[in-house]
Amino acid sequence: MLILIRMRKSGLTLPLLLVISIIIQCTESFAQYADQIQVVLDNTRPLEYDRGDRLPLYLWPLVDPGELSEEEAEALIVELDSRGVAVFAKWTNENRQVALDQALIISRAQKKLGLDININAIDLLYSFFNGDERTAHIDNNGNTFWDDGFGRKKDMGCPFAIDFRKDEMRERVEFYLNEYVKNGLKVDFIFVDWEVDGPLEVNRAYQSSMNCKRCLENLGTDCNFDLFQKTIREMRSYLQYYTLSQPVLSRYPDALVGNYAVYPNDGYRYWYDYFEYYVDGQPFIQDQKAKYRKWYDDFPATGFTYAMPVAYTWARTFHWYDYENTDYRWFYNMLLVASNAGKSTPQNIPVICWVHWNTIFYPDDVDPSIVQLSKEIYLELLWHMLFRGTDTFAMWCSPEEYAEEVRMPQEVYAAAQEYGEFLEQGLPINFDLAEYPATVISGLIHNDSVLVRRTDFSNNKEPVTILAGTTPITVPYKPGECQVISLTD
């Protein structure tokens, strides 16, 4: 009997014996893969439930798998796809031909297997501010100067002086796109991590622009911070559209295109990136010691086709809140971020959330008073994110953290697929979050049922009633479990 296996997305059918043959041929090669690949294989497990049309996991160790032969690439892609994990081809501006040759090996294998072609294009957009004196600020005496408020990035300059840089960045992207078109390949998913570069309004950027002759000519001397933020974010959106989303989508209209930390929002940002800090005068709302900054919704003008919020255990977050339950300090903030993206993003746009468990101390802010988020509550957080509009996870971490950081999101991702129909077709029932440790309920409503997850940060074990659509439902205390509640009983 000939057993067939149907690869996702394209409906391509391959003999199971062929797939087994591919893996057997490369069994010895697995041991020779780069360490970051092996740690993923060692710390994930095959899915018990087929993931259907659900997006895969995007794990940092796989954004650059290194040099692979055609046979190795096919075997690795098959093995990781069975675990719901994506493999990336890397586009880089250095050694283009070498990078292209390796990228084509991975992408051809994905096409052959009927899987999405995933691209890591991080390198291509760096840097608009490349140290060229023409991109610097200019003071009233005609002297150039840099904005020194971005830490290691020493050449942040004038946002009105970098327009000439955009064509170089676009050409880098188009080089690879044209080669993929030539080779009969498409781009299904592409991401960048363009953050500490280009027009930015954070830190002391506003003060620097108010001391720049060119900025004042464009902004006006009476420009307040709100107008500055709006202007800078619109410029930033345009550059992302011009250099990335427009070139990709003009060739591949169905591609998923996005950038780290760019996502629809409710007008506020509930976290600070590693290079960001609050400066007096910036609008915010207060929550205990946290200052949630007013944020411009720059997502629509980027042309991006998925949202990419960031829910990380930033060290500074721990001391923002005074909850005795230290797990709730982390859980509260990270679920605020995910809920913000979930409620603000249209249903037809996927939400791919960056996650991280180990406390992020940067650069030298190690603080022994900070209590690490427990693994148990981190897993609960991931469940609640999925039930509040997050479609899948992207995970970043440093190499020494790979094993644990890979294992936990894949564990939740795999277990959640038991409820695949809810994940693909359900709607979140709420985005509320108590400002004190209490019972947290998240859920997805689909047809006449609701899939819920309840996590308690107090001693409450009584049933809790919550509204699901227009129907009140009662959620029993069942720690660590998902519950399906009928709306017709």
Residue pairs with C-beta under 8 A, 6 or more apart in sequence:
2 15
2 17
3 15
3 16
3 17
4 13
4 14
4 15
4 16
5 13
5 14
5 15
5 16
5 19
6 12
6 13
7 13
7 14
7 81
7 113
7 114
7 115
8 50
8 51
8 52
8 53
8 81
8 114
8 115
9 53
9 114
9 115
9 116
10 114
10 115
11 114
12 113
12 114
14 113
14 114
19 78
22 71
22 74
22 75
22 78
23 75
23 78
23 79
25 71
25 75
26 71
26 72
26 74
26 75
26 76
29 69
29 71
29 72
29 75
30 38
30 41
30 75
30 76
30 79
31 38
33 41
33 65
33 66
33 72
33 76
34 65
34 66
35 399
36 61
36 62
36 65
36 399
36 402
37 61
37 62
37 65
37 66
37 76
39 61
39 402
39 403
39 406
40 59
40 61
40 62
40 80
40 85
40 402
40 406
41 79
41 80
42 403
43 402
43 403
43 404
43 406
43 407
43 410
44 80
44 83
44 85
44 406
44 407
44 410
45 83
45 410
45 414
46 82
46 83
47 82
47 83
47 84
47 414
47 417
48 414
48 417
48 418
49 414
49 417
49 418
49 420
50 417
50 420
51 84
51 417
51 420
52 420
52 424
53 424
54 84
54 391
54 392
54 417
54 420
54 423
54 424
55 350
55 352
55 391
55 392
56 81
56 84
56 85
56 86
56 116
56 392
57 84
57 85
57 86
57 392
57 393
57 394
57 395
57 409
57 410
57 413
58 86
58 88
58 118
58 191
58 352
58 392
58 393
58 394
58 395
59 85
59 86
59 394
59 395
59 406
59 409
59 410
60 394
60 395
60 396
60 397
60 402
60 405
61 402
61 406
62 80
62 85
62 86
62 87
62 88
63 88
63 90
63 120
63 122
64 88
64 90
64 120
65 76
65 87
65 88
65 106
67 102
68 76
68 102
68 105
68 106
69 105
70 105
70 108
70 109
73 87
73 105
73 106
73 109
74 109
74 112
74 113
76 87
77 87
77 106
77 109
77 110
77 113
77 115
78 113
80 86
80 87
81 113
81 115
83 410
83 414
84 410
84 413
84 414
84 417
85 410
86 116
86 118
86 189
87 106
87 110
87 118
88 106
88 118
88 119
88 120
89 102
89 103
89 104
89 106
89 107
89 117
89 118
89 119
89 120
90 99
90 102
90 103
90 119
90 120
90 123
91 99
91 100
91 103
91 119
91 120
91 121
91 123
91 124
91 172
91 173
91 176
92 99
92 123
92 124
93 123
93 124
93 172
94 123
96 175
100 176
100 179
103 119
103 176
104 179
104 183
104 185
107 117
107 119
107 180
107 185
108 183
108 185
110 116
110 117
110 118
111 117
111 184
111 185
111 186
116 188
116 189
117 185
117 186
117 187
117 188
117 189
118 188
118 189
118 190
119 176
119 187
119 189
119 190
119 191
120 190
120 191
121 173
121 176
121 190
121 191
121 192
121 244
122 191
122 192
122 193
122 194
124 169
124 172
124 173
124 176
124 192
125 169
125 172
125 192
125 194
125 197
125 243
125 244
126 194
126 197
127 155
127 197
128 135
128 162
128 165
128 166
128 169
128 197
128 198
128 239
129 135
129 153
129 155
129 156
129 157
129 162
129 197
129 198
130 155
130 165
131 155
132 165
133 144
134 161
134 164
135 155
135 157
135 158
135 161
135 162
135 165
136 144
136 145
136 146
136 155
136 157
136 158
136 161
137 144
137 145
137 146
137 147
137 157
137 158
137 161
137 208
137 209
137 211
137 212
137 214
137 215
138 144
138 145
138 158
138 212
138 213
138 214
139 145
139 211
139 212
139 213
140 213
142 213
144 157
145 208
145 211
146 154
146 155
146 156
146 157
147 156
147 157
147 203
147 204
147 205
147 208
148 154
148 204
149 156
149 203
149 204
149 205
149 208
150 156
150 196
150 200
150 203
150 275
151 196
151 275
151 363
152 275
153 196
153 197
153 275
156 196
156 197
156 200
156 205
156 208
158 209
158 212
158 214
158 215
159 198
159 199
159 200
159 209
159 215
159 232
159 235
160 214
160 215
160 218
161 214
162 198
162 199
162 239
166 239
166 242
166 243
169 239
169 243
170 242
170 243
170 247
173 243
173 244
173 247
173 248
174 247
177 187
177 247
177 248
177 251
180 186
180 187
181 251
186 252
186 255
187 248
187 251
187 252
187 255
188 252
188 254
188 255
188 256
189 255
189 256
190 244
190 248
190 255
190 256
190 257
190 258
191 257
191 258
191 259
191 260
191 308
191 394
192 244
192 258
192 259
192 260
193 259
193 260
194 240
194 259
194 260
195 260
195 261
195 273
195 275
196 275
198 235
198 236
198 239
199 232
199 233
199 235
199 236
199 239
200 232
200 236
201 225
201 228
201 229
201 232
201 233
202 276
202 277
203 275
203 276
203 277
203 279
204 279
205 232
206 225
206 228
206 279
206 281
206 282
207 279
208 215
209 215
209 216
209 219
209 228
210 216
210 223
216 223
219 227
219 228
219 231
223 231
225 281
225 282
225 283
226 283
226 294
229 294
229 295
229 296
230 296
233 296
233 298
234 296
234 298
234 301
236 298
237 298
237 299
237 300
237 301
237 302
238 301
240 259
240 262
240 302
240 303
240 304
241 301
241 302
241 303
244 257
244 259
245 257
245 302
245 303
245 304
245 305
246 303
248 255
248 257
249 255
249 257
249 303
249 305
255 305
256 305
256 306
256 350
257 303
257 304
257 305
257 306
258 304
258 305
258 306
258 307
258 308
258 352
259 302
259 304
259 308
260 308
260 310
260 354
261 273
261 308
261 309
261 310
261 354
262 298
262 299
262 302
262 304
262 307
262 308
263 299
263 307
263 308
263 309
263 341
263 344
263 345
263 351
264 297
264 299
264 300
264 307
264 341
264 344
264 345
264 346
264 349
265 295
265 297
265 299
265 340
265 341
265 344
266 340
266 343
266 344
267 294
267 295
267 297
268 284
268 285
268 292
268 293
268 294
268 295
268 340
269 292
269 293
269 295
270 290
270 292
270 333
270 336
270 337
270 340
271 310
271 311
271 312
271 314
271 317
271 333
271 337
272 278
272 293
272 314
272 316
273 310
274 314
274 360
274 362
274 363
278 284
278 291
278 293
282 293
282 294
283 293
283 294
284 291
284 292
284 293
284 294
285 291
285 292
285 294
286 292
287 320
287 321
287 435
288 320
288 321
288 322
289 319
289 320
289 321
289 322
290 317
290 320
290 321
290 333
297 344
299 307
305 349
305 350
306 349
306 350
306 351
306 352
307 341
307 345
307 349
307 350
307 351
307 352
308 352
308 353
308 354
308 394
309 337
309 338
309 340
309 341
309 351
309 353
309 354
310 337
310 353
310 354
311 334
311 335
311 337
311 338
311 353
311 354
311 355
311 356
311 381
311 385
312 334
312 354
312 355
312 356
312 360
313 330
313 334
313 356
313 357
313 358
313 359
313 360
313 372
313 373
314 360
315 359
315 360
315 361
315 362
315 365
315 366
315 367
315 370
316 365
317 329
317 330
317 333
318 326
318 329
318 330
318 359
318 367
318 370
318 371
319 370
320 329
320 333
321 328
321 329
321 332
321 333
323 329
323 332
323 436
323 437
324 437
325 437
325 457
326 371
327 373
327 374
327 377
327 457
328 437
328 457
330 373
330 377
330 378
330 381
331 373
331 377
331 380
331 381
331 440
331 455
331 457
332 433
332 435
334 381
335 381
335 384
335 385
335 388
335 433
335 440
336 433
337 353
338 353
338 384
338 385
338 388
338 389
338 390
339 388
339 389
339 431
339 433
340 431
341 351
341 353
341 389
341 390
342 351
342 385
342 388
342 389
342 390
342 428
342 431
343 388
343 389
343 428
343 431
345 351
345 389
347 427
350 391
350 392
351 389
351 390
351 391
352 390
352 391
352 392
352 393
352 394
353 385
353 390
353 392
353 393
353 394
354 393
354 394
354 395
354 396
355 382
355 385
355 393
355 394
355 395
355 409
356 395
356 396
356 397
356 405
357 373
357 375
357 378
357 397
357 401
357 404
357 405
357 408
358 372
358 397
358 401
358 404
358 405
359 370
359 372
359 373
361 367
375 404
375 408
377 455
378 408
379 408
379 411
379 412
380 453
380 455
380 480
382 393
382 408
382 409
382 412
383 412
383 416
383 442
383 453
383 455
383 482
384 440
384 442
384 453
384 455
385 393
386 412
386 416
386 423
387 428
387 442
387 443
387 444
387 451
387 452
387 453
388 428
388 431
388 442
389 428
389 431
391 423
392 413
393 409
393 413
395 405
395 406
395 409
397 405
416 423
417 423
419 444
419 451
419 482
419 484
421 446
422 444
422 446
422 449
422 451
423 444
425 446
426 444
426 445
426 446
426 451
427 444
427 445
427 446
428 442
428 443
428 444
428 445
429 442
429 443
429 444
429 445
429 450
429 452
429 466
429 467
429 468
429 469
430 441
430 442
430 443
430 466
430 467
433 440
434 440
437 457
437 458
438 456
438 457
438 458
438 460
439 454
439 455
439 456
439 457
439 458
439 460
439 464
440 454
440 455
440 456
440 457
441 452
441 453
441 454
441 464
441 466
441 475
442 452
442 453
443 450
443 451
443 452
443 453
443 466
443 468
444 450
444 451
445 468
445 469
445 487
448 486
448 487
448 488
449 484
449 485
449 486
449 487
450 468
450 473
450 484
450 485
450 487
451 482
451 483
451 484
452 473
452 475
452 482
452 483
452 484
452 485
453 482
453 483
454 464
454 475
454 476
454 477
454 478
454 479
454 483
455 479
456 477
456 479
460 477
461 477
462 477
463 474
463 475
463 476
463 477
464 474
464 475
465 472
465 473
465 474
465 475
466 472
466 473
466 475
467 473
468 485
468 487
469 487
471 487
473 485
473 487
474 485
475 483
475 485
476 483
